[in-house]
Structures are given as structure tokens and as C-alpha cells.
Amino acid sequence: MKFDSLTQLTAEAAKETVQGTVFAQVAQNNTRTTKQGKPYLEIVLADADGSMSIKVWDNAPWHGAFAPLQPNTAVAVTGNWQMNQYGMDAADLDVRPLTLDEEEAMLSGSPQLHERQENDWAQITEMAEGIRDPRLNMLCRALLETFEARFRRSGAARGFHHARRGGLVEHTAGVMRNADALCGAYPQLNRDLLLAGALFHDCGKMWENCFEEHSFVMPYVESGEMLGHITMGIEIINKLWARIYTDERKEQWKDLCPASEQVRLHLLHLVASHHGLLEYGSPVMPKTPEALILHHADDMDAKMEMFAQAYATQPEIGKGILQKKPPLPTNVVRPLPPCEQA
């Protein structure tokens, strides 16, 4: 059996032992040692949907085939797969390089994922273009036009949610949809500001969590480690603002209310405070209704993705109960389906 993605493999292996092949890149190949001193390889495989770790013990017949594999190597891995409380248990493994055609297909991702990310990008663009405040509209369009390629290949996180190539597009679209819906519940909100904040809130992850052009390996970079995405997001806003706020536009916008400097300041606050608490990395806490709504819209989308991943990958430990998947704090229960009437 050929699995379309690591996520599909994980979902099937969570139910029962399955035999089949998956196409992926080698993200990491590290030699580890158990507490009892037994050596093994920890192989991290990655594809467009996410990543998966397997152990290859030093006495396994297939150890020699996996030991020389380097990061970014495209491989087909065949074996018997079973998810347990410790992760993926892989046995009877075989590995070979992908052909050029196979590698191209693997880099494109599953058709379902590709379609979802294309639809999300279209929604992001549509919502940004619908912003009525000319300053925020121009700023949002400048972001999307300047950084489209980088935006579309970045992840929204390194591990917990949307931690995949294109995940930033999925997460940003989700946060913008949440923000737009909440404006319907609270019409006193500044919708233009909130949508712009949702678009920009994680834009610093275009450097902190950006995948290389032809890779599913998310590298670590100095700027991401030393500054973080919130600080870099603030810098991106200021640089783009300086580009669009020309003398000509200062004259055009001078009579707009609120004043342009207030608009920029409030947008910066949304990005600075979107983690909600100082201990979660925000330099300030939310101090406006739009900032509070953005924080919860962001957290809601991240948590819903965590639930989706738990449902897709975790083994069932009781009727309708699936094993805990960090960072969710507990086991998850399958949701109640809607009522169907004849």
C-alpha cells in the first residue's frame, strides 16, 4: 500500500498494524543511546503534511541502509507500522531513493492539502483586498505582494500546530476567518484593523519558521532565535509602512480619521500583544478590544488544529477516547456529531 502522506500513515497505524510505503524527506538522522546504553538511530521523516520520528536499533538488519542517510534526502520507506504510547513503531523496514518524478510528486504534497492551501491563500487575498481603510489596505497588499513566496512556504509553528510547509497560510486564513466572524458578533470592533492584525500577527514566522525552497526541513536561523517572530513582525510593519507612507500619500491621507500614526500604533499593538500574556512571549498584554479578540482568534485556530491532529494520529484508548497529544493537556474525546433527521 502506498500512503499519500505521513499523516495518513499515522492515522492508519493508530488503528492497527499496517504494511506499506511512504514518500518523505529525511529531516534528521541522529545517533541516540537509551538509558541502558543501547544505541539507535532517531530518524525524522518529513513531507508536506508534517513529520514523524522512527527508531532504528543498531542490531536491526535495516540499520545499515538508514545510517548513511543525510538530511534532505528524498526516500521511499516501506515497512510494518504501528502507533503505540511511545510513538511510531516501525519494523521490517526497507529504504530506497526516490526517482525524480516521485520526488516532484512528494514535494507537491497531497492533492487535498494543496487544494486547501490554495483556497486559504485566495481567502487571505480577498479579505485583505476588502479592507476599506486605505492605509491598512495598502499595507496588507504590500505584505502579500512582497513576500508571497516566503509566506506560502512557511510554517505557523515548529511543532505544535500547522508545523508544515504552507502552514502559515492555513493558520493565517483561519485567524482572519475567526476575526471576521467575531466582528459580526461584536460590531463595535474595528474590522479593518482586526483583519490587518490577523494577517500580520505571525508574519515574523516567514523567517523564524520558513522552509527552504525545495525542502521540508525547517532550519534554525539566528534572527529567529535571537529576536523571535513578534519582534520581527513589528519590524516588518514599520519597514512596509515607511515604504508606502510617501510624501504624496501623507498629503492624501492627512484628513483621514483616525490619524495615520494612530493606525500604525494600534496595528503594532495587535502584533505585540497577540500571545496574550507576558509569560507566553508577548512584550505587552492586550489593551484594546481588537487586541483581545485577535489573541483569542489566534489561540482558537491553533487549538482546533491540535484537536484535528489528535483525532488524525492518536490511538484509541477507550470507546471514543484518544490518547493525549501534547500540548493538549489531556486525552481527547471524539466530538458529538450533529443531529440527522430523516
matplotlib code that plots the C-alpha trace (Angstrom):
import matplotlib.pyplot as plt

x = [0.0, 1.2, 0.3, -0.4, 1.2, 2.8, -0.4, -2.4, 0.2, 0.0, -3.8, -3.9, -1.2, -3.1, -5.8, -3.8, -0.5, -0.3, 2.2, 3.1, 5.3, 5.5, 7.5, 9.3, 12.5, 14.9, 14.8, 17.2, 19.3, 20.8, 22.5, 21.0, 21.5, 18.9, 19.3, 20.6, 23.3, 21.7, 22.4, 19.9, 19.2, 16.4, 15.2, 12.8, 10.9, 9.0, 6.6, 4.1, 1.7, 4.2, 6.9, 7.3, 10.1, 11.1, 13.8, 16.2, 18.0, 21.7, 21.1, 18.2, 19.0, 18.0, 20.3, 23.0, 20.6, 19.5, 22.8, 24.2, 21.1, 21.6, 19.1, 17.0, 17.4, 14.2, 13.3, 10.6, 10.4, 8.5, 7.7, 5.2, 3.9, 2.1, 1.5, 1.8, 2.2, 5.8, 5.2, 5.6, 6.9, 8.5, 9.6, 10.8, 12.0, 13.4, 14.5, 15.4, 16.0, 13.0, 13.1, 12.9, 9.2, 8.5, 10.4, 8.5, 5.2, 6.2, 7.3, 3.9, 2.1, -1.2, -4.0, -6.2, -3.5, -2.6, -6.3, -6.8, -3.8, -4.7, -8.2, -6.8, -4.4, -7.3, -9.3, -6.4, -6.1, -9.8, -10.2, -7.1, -8.4, -11.7, -10.2, -11.6, -9.1, -6.7, -3.7, -4.2, -5.4, -2.2, 0.0, -1.6, -1.3, 2.4, 3.0, 1.3, 2.9, 6.4, 6.6, 4.2, 6.7, 8.2, 4.7, 3.4, 6.3, 6.5, 5.1, 3.0, 5.0, 7.9, 5.9, 2.5, 0.2, 0.4, 4.0, 4.3, 5.2, 2.4, 1.0, 1.4, -1.2, -3.6, -3.3, -3.4, -6.6, -8.1, -7.4, -8.7, -11.9, -12.3, -11.7, -14.2, -16.9, -16.3, -16.8, -20.3, -20.9, -19.3, -20.0, -18.2, -14.9, -12.7, -12.9, -10.2, -7.7, -8.6, -8.2, -4.9, -3.7, -4.7, -2.8, 0.3, 0.2, 2.6, 4.4, 7.7, 7.4, 8.4, 11.9, 11.5, 9.7, 10.5, 11.3, 14.0, 12.7, 12.8, 12.8, 10.6, 13.3, 12.7, 16.1, 17.0, 18.2, 19.9, 17.3, 14.5, 16.3, 17.6, 14.6, 11.5, 8.6, 6.8, 9.8, 10.4, 6.7, 6.9, 9.9, 8.2, 5.2, 7.5, 9.5, 6.5, 4.8, 7.9, 7.7, 4.0, 3.8, 5.3, 5.0, 2.3, 0.2, 0.8, -1.0, -3.7, -4.3, -3.8, -7.6, -8.4, -9.6, -8.2, -4.8, -2.3, 0.2, -2.6, -3.5, 0.1, 0.4, -2.7, -1.6, 1.8, 0.0, -2.1, 1.1, 3.0, 0.2, -1.3, 0.2, -2.0, 0.3, 3.9, 4.9, 3.7, 6.2, 4.1, 6.0, 2.7, -0.8, -3.8, -5.1, -7.8, -10.8, -9.3, -6.1, -8.1, -10.1, -7.0, -5.4, -8.4, -8.9, -5.2, -5.5, -8.7, -7.4, -4.2, -6.2, -8.6, -5.6, -4.3, -7.6, -7.6, -4.1, -5.0, -8.1, -6.0, -3.0, -3.6, -4.6, -8.0, -7.6, -11.3, -14.6, -14.4, -11.3, -8.0, -4.6, -3.3, -1.3, 0.8, 0.5, -3.2, -3.3, -5.5, -6.9, -9.4, -12.9, -14.4, -16.9, -20.7, -21.9, -24.9, -28.4, -29.6, -33.3, -35.0]
y = [0.0, 3.5, 6.1, 9.7, 11.3, 10.7, 11.9, 9.2, 6.6, 7.8, 7.7, 4.2, 2.9, 4.3, 1.8, -1.3, -2.6, -1.6, -2.5, 0.0, 2.7, 6.4, 9.1, 11.6, 13.6, 12.8, 15.8, 14.4, 11.4, 11.3, 8.6, 8.2, 6.0, 4.6, 4.9, 1.3, 2.3, 0.7, 2.8, 3.5, 6.0, 8.5, 9.2, 12.2, 12.0, 15.0, 15.7, 18.4, 17.4, 17.2, 15.0, 11.6, 10.1, 6.4, 4.5, 2.2, -0.1, -0.8, -4.6, -4.3, -5.8, -2.5, -0.3, -0.2, 1.2, 4.1, 5.0, 7.0, 8.9, 12.7, 15.5, 16.5, 13.0, 12.0, 8.4, 5.7, 3.9, 0.6, -1.3, -2.5, 0.4, 0.6, 3.6, 3.0, 5.1, 5.8, 6.9, 5.1, 1.5, 0.6, -2.9, -4.9, -1.6, -1.0, 2.3, 3.5, 6.9, 8.4, 8.9, 12.4, 12.1, 10.6, 13.4, 16.0, 14.5, 14.3, 18.0, 19.0, 17.4, 15.6, 16.9, 17.6, 19.7, 21.6, 22.5, 23.6, 25.9, 27.4, 28.1, 29.6, 31.9, 33.1, 33.9, 35.8, 37.9, 38.5, 39.6, 41.8, 43.5, 44.1, 46.3, 49.8, 51.8, 52.8, 52.8, 49.3, 48.0, 49.2, 47.9, 44.4, 44.3, 45.3, 42.4, 39.8, 41.1, 41.5, 38.2, 35.8, 33.1, 33.1, 33.4, 30.4, 28.1, 29.0, 27.0, 28.6, 26.8, 24.4, 21.6, 22.2, 23.4, 23.9, 22.9, 22.2, 23.8, 26.2, 26.0, 29.8, 30.3, 27.8, 29.4, 33.0, 32.3, 30.6, 33.5, 36.0, 34.0, 33.9, 37.6, 38.4, 36.2, 37.8, 41.2, 40.0, 39.2, 42.5, 45.2, 47.8, 46.3, 48.0, 45.2, 46.7, 46.9, 43.4, 41.8, 43.6, 42.4, 38.8, 39.0, 40.4, 38.7, 35.9, 37.4, 37.2, 33.4, 34.0, 34.0, 32.1, 29.1, 29.3, 26.2, 26.3, 26.5, 22.7, 21.2, 20.1, 20.7, 23.8, 25.3, 27.3, 30.8, 33.4, 36.1, 33.8, 32.6, 36.0, 38.1, 35.9, 36.4, 39.1, 41.4, 40.7, 41.2, 44.7, 45.4, 44.2, 46.5, 49.5, 48.8, 48.4, 51.4, 53.5, 52.3, 53.2, 56.4, 58.6, 62.4, 62.1, 59.7, 61.8, 64.6, 62.2, 60.8, 63.9, 64.4, 60.8, 60.0, 58.3, 59.7, 57.6, 57.4, 56.1, 53.4, 52.2, 52.3, 50.2, 47.6, 47.3, 46.7, 43.9, 42.1, 42.8, 41.5, 38.6, 35.9, 37.4, 37.1, 38.3, 34.7, 33.5, 35.9, 39.0, 42.2, 43.7, 42.3, 43.2, 46.7, 47.2, 45.1, 44.3, 43.0, 40.8, 39.4, 38.7, 36.8, 34.5, 34.2, 33.1, 30.7, 29.2, 28.3, 26.8, 24.7, 23.5, 22.3, 20.5, 18.7, 17.8, 16.3, 14.4, 12.9, 12.0, 10.5, 9.3, 5.7, 5.0, 4.0, 3.7, 4.0, 7.4, 8.4, 9.1, 9.2, 12.7, 14.5, 17.4, 20.3, 19.5, 18.8, 15.7, 12.8, 13.9, 12.6, 12.4, 15.2, 14.7, 14.7, 16.9, 15.5, 14.0, 13.8, 11.6]
z = [0.0, -0.8, 1.7, 0.4, 3.4, 6.8, 8.4, 6.5, 7.6, 11.2, 11.2, 9.8, 12.1, 15.1, 14.5, 13.7, 12.3, 8.6, 5.9, 3.2, 1.7, 2.3, 0.4, 2.5, 3.1, 5.8, 8.2, 10.8, 11.3, 14.8, 16.9, 20.3, 23.3, 25.7, 29.5, 29.4, 26.9, 23.8, 20.6, 18.0, 15.1, 15.5, 12.0, 11.5, 8.2, 6.8, 4.0, 3.1, 5.8, 8.7, 10.3, 12.0, 14.1, 14.0, 15.8, 14.0, 16.5, 15.9, 15.7, 13.1, 9.7, 8.1, 10.3, 7.6, 5.0, 7.2, 8.9, 5.9, 5.1, 5.0, 5.7, 2.6, 1.1, -0.6, 0.2, -0.1, 3.2, 3.3, 6.5, 9.1, 11.1, 14.4, 16.7, 20.4, 23.6, 22.7, 19.1, 15.8, 15.9, 12.6, 11.7, 8.6, 7.1, 3.6, 2.2, -1.3, -3.0, -4.9, -8.6, -9.9, -10.7, -7.3, -5.6, -7.6, -6.6, -2.9, -2.9, -4.2, -1.3, -1.3, -3.6, -0.6, 1.2, -2.0, -2.6, 1.0, 0.9, -2.4, -1.1, 2.1, 0.1, -2.1, 1.1, 2.7, -0.5, -0.8, 2.9, 2.6, -0.5, 1.2, 3.9, 3.5, 5.4, 2.5, 4.7, 6.1, 2.6, 1.0, 3.8, 3.6, -0.2, 0.2, 2.5, 0.2, -2.9, -1.4, 0.5, -1.3, -2.0, 1.5, 3.1, 1.2, 2.2, 5.9, 8.8, 11.6, 14.3, 14.8, 16.4, 18.0, 15.2, 11.4, 11.6, 8.0, 4.7, 3.9, 7.5, 7.9, 5.1, 6.7, 10.2, 9.0, 6.9, 10.0, 12.3, 9.7, 9.4, 13.2, 13.4, 10.6, 12.3, 15.7, 14.1, 13.3, 17.0, 18.2, 15.6, 17.7, 16.7, 14.1, 11.4, 9.2, 12.0, 13.3, 9.8, 9.2, 12.7, 11.9, 8.6, 10.2, 13.6, 12.7, 9.7, 11.5, 11.1, 7.5, 8.9, 12.2, 10.6, 6.9, 4.9, 2.3, -1.3, -2.1, 1.4, 4.2, 6.7, 8.8, 9.5, 12.6, 11.9, 14.1, 13.6, 14.6, 17.7, 18.9, 18.0, 17.7, 15.3, 17.3, 17.2, 13.6, 12.8, 14.3, 12.2, 9.0, 9.7, 10.2, 7.1, 4.9, 6.4, 5.6, 2.0, 1.5, 3.6, 1.0, 1.0, -1.7, 0.5, 3.6, 1.7, 0.5, 4.0, 6.1, 6.7, 7.4, 10.9, 12.9, 12.1, 10.3, 13.2, 15.4, 12.9, 12.7, 16.5, 17.1, 14.5, 16.1, 19.5, 18.0, 16.8, 20.1, 22.3, 20.4, 22.7, 25.4, 28.4, 29.2, 30.2, 26.7, 25.0, 24.4, 25.4, 26.4, 27.2, 25.1, 25.9, 23.3, 22.3, 18.9, 20.6, 22.9, 20.1, 18.0, 20.8, 21.2, 17.4, 17.2, 20.1, 18.9, 15.4, 16.9, 19.4, 16.7, 14.6, 17.7, 18.1, 14.4, 14.7, 17.8, 16.0, 13.0, 14.6, 18.2, 19.1, 20.7, 24.4, 25.1, 23.2, 21.6, 23.7, 22.1, 23.8, 24.8, 22.2, 23.7, 24.1, 24.7, 28.5, 28.4, 26.4, 23.8, 23.2, 19.7, 19.2, 19.2, 15.5, 14.6, 14.7, 11.5, 10.8, 8.2]

ax = plt.figure().add_subplot(projection="3d")
ax.plot(x, y, z, "-o")
ax.set_aspect("equal")
plt.show()
